[in-house]
């Protein structure tokens, strides 16, 4: 069959047009060819829809070939030059056609690096077609786009595995660009003649199993997620049931393209280390692929401060059970509301103008001393809100506020208020050993 290459240029998309036929390499003579012929040459090389151009060397080339192609006629719709009409000659008289399929081609060979569009962070040039080739040493690499800003739909960023390889993505205005995995990347940035914008900034690095993980440390539970799309792109043969935490019974739950692990820190074999300001939880995600065990470490550091909140509406028929007497489920503290100092939970009808809050460190940390940095109480009556600072540095500031330390990790905060008043309590709390 007929083959083609661009030889001797600055990149695989630039150089003298050589054509192989019947096992021999010849060259395209330096004649006047139309855009259709030039586009088909670039199509044959895997560069479609480009705006190529011929250029001429200032002197004769001492290049000997067994034949030259002196005529080529294409419609522009062909995928390969073998579909065009060509005629040959014995000599091109040392003048050969040179072609660029792109305005510029840059090549990168390092294992890690950063790539930006021209003029970044300024505006890129309109009406350009640039190719960036990332060919690091053998291995699997991750490509992440950090900044992406296009002016209109005529400006396109295309990412492929190779000129004829799989397309990893094609993006324009307002596109979300996920991480791509490949052994190499061919990145094309094409702009129209309209407006311009900031462009793009991306980086690449060797793929690591940790790249499969995203971790959102919640107050009382793991927020770990394995990216299923990346797992498939990495060609890892693994069953989702073979991905688990330190306790093999702690599996993930599939939600969209994520495998989520939302178990409590107190479960699944997690360990914790307590310092003056933080609690650090640790665990591992283990998965088995092709009989090889891999581990991804998990670590969450939780600051030992949180807010104690309770909203008491006097005009609601509030039953003080565990569901609505506690603070936020994401809080590090329990907040229980009572109406007497005996800590008896009663219903709304027995309200007597006294609010008693029992604030308790959650059971994971019951052996720690609880501290109230400051507390604010907002009362509402007849549509008027009033906010009072009632506690500062664990000390009451008003006569109608009493603080009782019952035991480690338990504080009772007693506030005398007027009858038929709604209230909102907010405290900044922490604890120590």
C-alpha positions in Angstrom: 0.0 0.0 0.0 0.9 3.7 -0.2 2.5 5.2 2.9 3.4 8.8 3.7 5.6 10.7 6.1 6.9 14.3 6.8 10.6 14.0 7.0 13.3 16.3 8.4 11.1 18.9 10.0 10.7 20.1 13.5 8.0 17.5 14.4 6.1 14.5 12.9 3.6 17.1 11.5 6.3 19.1 9.6 8.8 18.3 6.9 9.4 17.1 3.4 6.5 15.0 2.0 7.8 11.5 1.3 5.6 8.8 -0.3 6.3 5.1 -0.2 5.0 2.9 -3.0 5.9 -0.6 -4.0 8.4 -0.8 -1.1 10.4 2.3 -2.1 10.3 5.9 -0.7 10.0 8.7 -3.1 9.2 12.4 -2.5 6.5 14.9 -3.6 7.9 17.4 -6.1 7.6 21.1 -5.2 4.7 22.1 -7.4 1.6 24.2 -6.7 -0.9 22.1 -4.8 -4.3 23.1 -3.7 -5.7 23.1 -0.1 -7.6 19.8 -0.9 -4.4 17.9 -1.6 -2.6 19.3 1.5 -5.5 18.4 3.7 -5.6 14.8 2.5 -1.9 14.5 3.2 -2.5 15.7 6.8 -5.6 13.4 7.0 -3.4 10.4 6.0 -1.1 11.3 8.9 -4.0 11.5 11.4 -4.3 15.3 11.5 -7.9 16.0 10.3 -9.5 19.4 9.6 -6.2 21.3 9.7 -5.2 24.4 7.7 -1.9 23.1 6.3 0.5 25.1 4.1 3.4 24.4 1.9 6.8 26.1 2.3 9.8 26.2 0.1 13.5 25.8 0.9 15.7 28.6 -0.4 18.2 26.2 -2.0 18.3 22.9 -3.9 18.2 19.7 -1.9 20.8 17.1 -2.6 18.3 14.3 -2.0 18.3 11.3 -4.3 15.0 9.3 -4.6 14.1 6.5 -7.1 11.0 8.5 -8.1 9.1 11.7 -7.5 5.4 12.4 -7.4 4.8 15.5 -9.7 1.1 15.4 -9.9 -1.6 14.8 -7.2 -5.3 15.6 -7.5 -7.7 15.2 -4.6 -11.2 16.4 -3.8 -10.4 17.0 -0.1 -12.8 14.4 1.2 -10.4 11.5 1.0 -9.0 9.9 4.2 -5.8 8.7 2.5 -3.7 9.8 -0.4 -4.1 6.4 -2.0 -7.6 7.5 -2.9 -6.2 10.5 -4.9 -4.9 10.5 -8.5 -1.1 10.7 -8.6 1.5 10.5 -11.4 5.3 10.0 -11.0 8.4 11.2 -12.6 12.0 10.1 -12.5 13.3 13.4 -11.0 12.0 16.4 -9.1 15.2 18.3 -10.0 16.1 18.6 -6.3 13.1 20.7 -5.4 10.7 19.0 -3.0 7.4 19.9 -1.3 7.6 20.7 2.4 4.4 20.8 4.5 3.3 21.9 7.9 -0.1 20.5 9.1 -0.1 22.9 12.1 0.9 26.5 12.9 3.2 25.1 15.6 4.1 21.7 17.1 5.7 21.3 20.5 7.0 18.0 21.9 7.6 17.0 25.5 9.5 13.9 26.7 9.7 14.3 30.5 7.8 12.2 33.0 6.2 15.3 34.6 5.5 18.8 33.2 3.1 21.7 32.8 1.7 22.9 29.5 -0.1 26.2 28.7 -1.7 27.8 25.7 0.2 30.5 23.9 0.4 33.8 25.8 -1.0 32.3 29.0 -2.2 33.8 31.3 -2.9 36.4 28.7 -5.3 35.8 25.8 -4.4 33.2 23.2 -4.1 34.1 19.5 -7.2 33.8 17.3 -7.2 31.7 14.1 -4.4 29.3 15.0 -4.0 25.5 15.0 -1.4 24.1 17.4 -0.3 20.6 18.3 1.3 19.5 21.5 2.8 16.0 21.7 3.6 14.5 25.2 5.7 11.4 24.8 7.2 10.5 28.2 9.1 7.2 28.9 7.0 4.0 28.7 4.3 3.8 31.4 0.8 5.1 32.3 0.4 8.8 32.8 -2.3 11.1 34.2 -3.2 14.3 32.4 -5.1 16.9 34.5 -6.5 20.3 33.2 -6.1 23.0 35.9 -7.4 26.0 34.0 -9.7 26.0 31.0 -11.3 29.1 29.5 -12.5 29.3 25.9 -14.1 32.4 24.3 -16.6 30.6 22.0 -17.6 27.2 20.6 -15.1 27.7 17.7 -12.2 27.3 20.0 -11.5 23.6 20.7 -9.1 21.5 22.8 -8.8 17.9 21.6 -6.9 15.2 23.5 -6.0 11.9 21.8 -3.8 8.9 22.5 -2.1 9.3 19.1 -2.9 10.7 15.7 -5.0 7.6 14.9 -5.6 6.5 18.5 -8.6 6.8 20.8 -10.0 10.3 21.4 -9.8 11.0 25.1 -11.8 14.2 25.0 -12.9 17.2 22.9 -13.8 20.3 24.8 -15.0 23.8 24.1 -16.9 26.5 26.1 -18.0 25.6 29.6 -16.7 22.0 29.3 -15.9 19.9 32.4 -12.6 18.2 31.6 -12.0 14.9 33.6 -8.6 13.4 34.2 -7.3 11.4 31.3 -5.0 8.3 31.4 -2.7 7.2 28.6 0.9 6.3 27.7 1.1 9.5 25.6 -1.0 12.5 24.7 -1.6 14.3 21.4 -3.2 17.6 22.3 -4.6 19.9 19.6 -5.7 23.5 20.3 -7.6 25.1 17.5 -9.1 28.6 17.6 -11.3 30.5 15.2 -11.0 34.1 14.0 -13.4 35.5 16.6 -12.8 36.4 20.2 -10.0 35.0 22.4 -9.7 34.2 26.1 -7.3 33.0 28.8 -6.8 29.5 27.3 -5.7 26.4 29.3 -3.1 25.2 31.8 -2.6 21.4 32.3 0.0 19.1 33.8 0.9 15.4 33.5 2.6 13.0 35.8 3.0 9.2 36.2 -0.2 7.5 37.3 -0.4 6.4 40.9 -3.1 4.3 42.5 -3.7 7.2 44.9 -5.1 9.1 41.8 -8.1 6.8 42.0 -9.1 8.3 45.4 -10.8 11.5 46.4 -11.2 12.2 50.1 -13.6 14.6 51.7 -13.0 14.4 55.5 -16.3 14.8 57.3 -16.6 15.5 61.0 -17.5 12.0 62.1 -17.1 9.8 59.0 -15.0 9.0 56.0 -15.9 10.7 52.8 -13.7 8.5 50.5 -14.5 7.8 46.9 -12.9 5.6 44.2 -13.3 7.0 40.7 -14.7 4.1 38.7 -14.1 5.8 35.3 -10.4 6.1 36.1 -10.3 2.5 37.3 -11.6 1.4 33.9 -9.2 3.7 32.0 -6.3 2.2 33.9 -7.4 -1.3 32.7 -7.4 -2.6 36.3 -9.2 -5.9 36.4 -10.9 -5.6 39.8 -14.3 -6.5 41.3 -15.8 -3.8 43.4 -16.4 -6.3 46.2 -12.5 -6.7 46.2 -12.2 -3.1 47.4 -12.6 -2.7 51.1 -11.2 -0.9 54.2 -9.0 -2.4 56.9 -12.0 -4.4 58.0 -12.8 -6.6 55.0 -16.5 -6.3 55.8 -16.5 -2.6 55.0 -17.3 -2.3 51.3 -18.2 0.7 49.2 -21.5 1.8 47.7 -21.7 2.6 44.0 -23.2 6.1 43.4 -22.8 7.3 39.8 -19.2 6.7 38.7 -18.0 6.7 42.3 -17.5 3.9 44.8 -18.2 5.6 48.1 -17.0 4.8 51.6 -18.9 6.8 54.2 -18.3 4.6 57.2 -17.9 6.2 60.7 -14.4 6.8 62.0 -15.3 4.5 64.9 -15.8 1.6 62.5 -13.9 -0.5 60.0 -10.6 -0.8 62.0 -9.8 2.9 61.9 -7.1 4.1 64.3 -6.9 7.6 65.8 -4.2 9.7 67.3 -5.1 12.7 69.5 -3.0 15.8 69.8 -3.7 19.1 71.5 -5.7 20.6 68.6 -6.5 17.6 66.3 -7.7 14.1 66.1 -6.1 12.2 63.2 -7.9 9.1 61.9 -6.2 6.5 59.7 -7.3 3.5 57.6 -6.5 1.9 54.3 -8.4 1.0 51.1 -7.3 -2.4 49.9 -8.1 -3.8 46.5 -7.0 -6.8 44.6 -6.2 -6.7 40.9 -4.9 -9.7 39.0 -3.9 -11.4 42.2 -1.9 -8.4 43.3 -2.9 -6.5 46.5 -2.7 -2.7 46.5 -3.3 -0.3 49.4 -4.3 3.3 49.4 -3.8 5.0 52.7 -6.6 7.1 54.2 -6.0 9.9 56.7 -8.3 12.6 58.0 -7.3 15.3 60.5 -10.2 16.8 62.4 -9.8 20.1 64.2 -11.1 19.7 67.8 -13.4 22.7 67.5 -17.0 22.7 66.4 -20.3 24.6 66.8 -23.0 23.6 69.2 -26.3 24.7 67.8 -29.9 24.4 69.0 -33.0 26.2 67.7 -36.0 26.2 70.1 -39.2 27.5 68.7 -41.8 28.1 71.5 -44.7 28.2 69.0 -44.0 24.6 67.8 -45.3 21.5 69.6 -41.8 20.2 70.2 -41.4 16.7 71.5 -37.9 16.5 73.0 -36.8 13.1 71.6 -33.4 12.2 70.3 -34.3 13.3 66.8 -35.0 17.0 67.4 -33.3 17.6 70.7 -29.8 17.0 69.4 -27.6 19.3 67.4 -26.5 18.8 63.9 -25.7 15.2 63.0 -22.3 16.4 61.6 -21.5 18.0 65.0 -18.9 16.6 67.3 -21.2 17.2 70.2 -24.6 16.1 71.4 -27.0 18.9 72.5 -30.0 17.9 74.6 -32.6 20.5 75.7 -34.4 20.3 79.1 -36.7 22.6 81.0 -35.5 21.9 84.5 -32.2 21.4 86.4 -33.1 17.7 87.0 -32.5 17.1 83.3 -36.0 15.7 82.7 -37.0 15.9 79.1 -40.6 17.1 79.1 -43.0 18.3 76.4 -43.8 21.9 75.5 -46.6 22.3 77.9 -44.3 22.2 81.0 -42.0 25.0 79.8 -41.2 27.3 82.8 -39.0 30.0 81.5 -35.7 28.1 82.0 -33.7 26.4 79.2 -31.2 23.8 80.3 -28.7 22.6 77.6 -26.7 19.5 78.3 -23.7 19.6 75.9 -21.8 16.3 75.6 -18.7 15.3 73.6 -19.7 12.4 71.4 -18.9 8.9 72.7 -15.7 8.6 70.7 -14.1 11.3 72.9 -16.1 11.0 76.1 -12.8 10.9 78.1 -11.9 14.5 77.1 -12.7 17.8 78.9 -15.2 19.9 77.1 -14.6 23.7 76.9 -17.0 26.4 75.7 -15.0 29.2 74.1 -18.1 31.5 73.8 -21.8 31.1 73.5 -24.5 33.4 72.0 -28.2 33.2 72.8 -30.7 34.9 70.5 -34.2 35.3 71.8 -37.2 36.3 69.8 -40.5 37.7 71.1 -43.1 39.6 69.3 -41.0 39.6 66.2 -38.0 41.2 67.9 -34.6 39.4 68.0 -32.0 40.1 70.7 -28.6 38.4 70.8 -26.5 38.1 74.0 -23.0 36.9 74.6 -23.6 34.6 77.6 -20.4 32.6 77.9 -16.8 33.6 77.3 -13.8 31.3 77.9 -16.0 28.8 79.7 -17.3 31.4 82.2 -20.8 32.8 82.4 -21.2 36.6 81.6 -24.7 37.1 82.8 -26.4 36.5 86.2 -29.1 34.3 84.7 -26.5 31.9 83.2 -25.1 28.9 85.2 -22.5 26.5 83.9 -22.2 23.1 85.6 -19.4 20.6 84.9 -21.0 17.2 85.6 -18.1 15.0 84.4 -15.5 14.8 81.7 -17.0 15.7 78.4 -20.4 16.9 79.9 -21.5 20.5 80.6 -24.9 21.7 81.6 -25.7 25.3 80.6 -28.7 26.7 82.4 -30.3 29.9 81.0 -33.2 31.8 82.6 -35.5 33.4 79.9 -38.9 34.9 79.8 -41.9 32.8 79.1 -43.1 32.3 75.6 -39.8 33.2 74.0 -38.2 31.4 71.1 -34.4 30.9 71.4 -31.4 30.0 69.4 -28.1 28.9 71.1 -24.8 28.9 69.3 -21.5 28.0 71.0 -17.9 27.6 69.8 -16.7 24.5 71.6 -13.6 22.4 71.9 -12.1 19.8 74.1 -8.8 18.7 75.5 -7.2 15.7 77.3 
